[in-house]
Amino acid sequence: MKKWTGKVMAGTVAAAVLFGGIGGLATAPKAFADDSSTVVPDVSRPLQKRVDVGLNSIVVMSSSIVDMSTDDLNQELRNGKSISDLARLRGIEQSELTDRLVTPMIKRIESALNQKTITDDEAEQLKQEVQDKVSAAVSKAGYQDKMQGVFAKKLKLKTQVDEESVAKVLGISQNELRSYFNDGKTIADIAKEKGLNEDQVIAGLKDELNASLKEFINKK
């Protein structure tokens, strides 16, 4: 059975991580209005905290493109392969691979720009960063996603949730689930489209998490 792997911690942080997105944690936009009610970006907050484009989820996103589980893909990378090597074996050239990874990230940037979460200059900066980092990541032998951000040092609990279980809770197939992930969707995004709230999905997945949580709270 294929596994969908992530890192969570107990309590409210577990839910926040589960529904924050496979590749990093998104922070809600914060903006203020001036006297003319024109919304402008709050540039006092770090750019990375205003928009998460998914650069920490490149392996997760790539797994659906190359039709491999995240675990299997990570193992091949640890064995010295690059993501582009594995894609090429499946008839996907590096340019196509890069484009399919970059496209949903650019959409997130444009969405943040439309919502006035970031400025025009910041959007251009992010688009260049996305292109550069994705190109480097898919070419690098042994590349691994790295957790970053405010929760990075706290996420010590490793859990495995079956792709099959996630798909079942959402009422979709595993292939549909991977397609959604490839488009940059989070589980929360998919659930909303299917008329489910976060509590319903968490309740459906909690049995998958209970064993890992029990091991975690009893670990010496």
CORRA-V137419 format. One record per pair of residues at least 12 apart in sequence whose C-alpha atoms are under 10 Angstrom apart, sorted by the first residue. I is the first residue (numbers start at 0). GAP is how many residues later the second one is. Records with the same first field share a line. If there is no record, write none. Layout:
# CORRA-V137419
I: GAP  GAP
This chain:
# CORRA-V137419
0: 68  161  162  163
1: 66  67  68  69  70  158  159  160  161  162  172
2: 66  67  68  69  156  157  158  159  160  161  162  163
3: 18  56  65  66  67  155  156  157  158  159  160  161  162
4: 17  55  64  65  66  153  154  155  156  157  158
5: 12  16  17  54  64  149  151  152  153  154  155
6: 15  140  145  147  148  149  150  151  152  153
7: 143  146  147  148  149  150  151  152  201  204  205
8: 142  145  146  147  148  149  150  203  204  207
9: 145  147  199  202  203  206  207
12: 138  141  142
13: 141  143  188  195
14: 183  184  187
16: 134  138
17: 168  169  170  180  184
18: 167  168  169  170  172  179  182  183
19: 32  165  166  167  168  169
20: 31  32  33  35  36  160  163  164  165  166  167  168
21: 32  33  34  35  36  37  38  39  123  159  162  163  164  165
22: 29  30  31  32  33  34  35  36  37  38  122  123  124  125  158  161  163
23: 28  29  30  31  32  33  121  122  123  124  125  127  128
24: 23  24  26  27  28  29  31  122  123  124  125  126  127
25: 22  23  24  25  26  27  28  123
26: 21  22  23  24  25
27: 21  22  23  89
28: 12  13  16  20  21  22  83  86  87  88  89
29: 12  13  15  19  20  86  87
30: 12  14  19  84  85  86  87
31: 84
37: 78
38: 76  77  78
39: 75  76  77  78  79
40: 71  72  74  75  76  77  78
41: 74  75  76  77
42: 74  75  76  79
46: 70  71  72  75  76  79
47: 78  101
48: 100  101
49: 62  67  68
50: 57  58  60  61  62  66  67  72  75
51: 53  56  57  60
52: 49  51  52  53  54  55  56  59  73  74  77  131
53: 47  48  50  51  52  54  76  130
54: 46  47  50  74  75  78  79  82  90  91  92  93
55: 88  89  90  91  92  93
56: 44  87  88  89  90  124  127
57: 25  43  44  75  76  79  80  85  86  87  88  124
58: 12  14  15  18  24  42  78  79  84  85  86  87
59: 13  14  84  85  118  121  122
60: 39  40  43  117  118  119  120  121  122  123
61: 21  22  24  25  35  36  38  39  76  116  119  120
62: 20  23  24  115  118  119
63: 111  112  113  114  115  116  117  118  119
64: 22  25  27  31  32  35  36  113  114  116  117
65: 17  18  20  21  22  23  24  25  26  31
66: 19  20  23  108  111
67: 18  110
68: 94  109
72: 13  71
73: 68  69  70  71
74: 67  69
75: 65  66  67
76: 63  64  65  66  67
77: 63  64  65  66
78: 62  63
79: 60  61  62  63
80: 57  58  59  60  61  62
81: 55  56  57  58  59  60  61  62
82: 14  54  55  56  57  58  59  60  61
83: 12  13  14  51  53  54  55  56  57
84: 53  54  55  56
85: 52
86: 51
93: 41  44  45
94: 40
96: 37  38  41
97: 33  36  37  38  39  40  41
98: 32  35  36
99: 82  83
100: 29  30  33  34  37  81  82  83
101: 25  28  29  30  31  32  33  82
102: 27  28  79  80  81
103: 77  78  79  80  81
104: 21  22  25  26  78  79
105: 17  18  20  21  22  24  25
106: 20  76  77
107: 15  76
108: 13  14  15  17  18  21
109: 13  14  17
110: 12
155: 60
156: 55  56  58  59  60
157: 51  54  55  57  58
158: 49  50  51  52  53  54  57
159: 48  49  51  52
160: 44  45  46  47  48
161: 12  43  46
162: 12  14  15
163: 13
164: 39  40  42  43
165: 21  35  36  38  39  42
166: 20  23
167: 36  37
168: 22  27  31  32  33  34  35  36
169: 17  18  20  21  22  23  24  25  26  30  31  34
170: 20  23  25
171: 18  22
176: 13
186: 14
187: 13  14
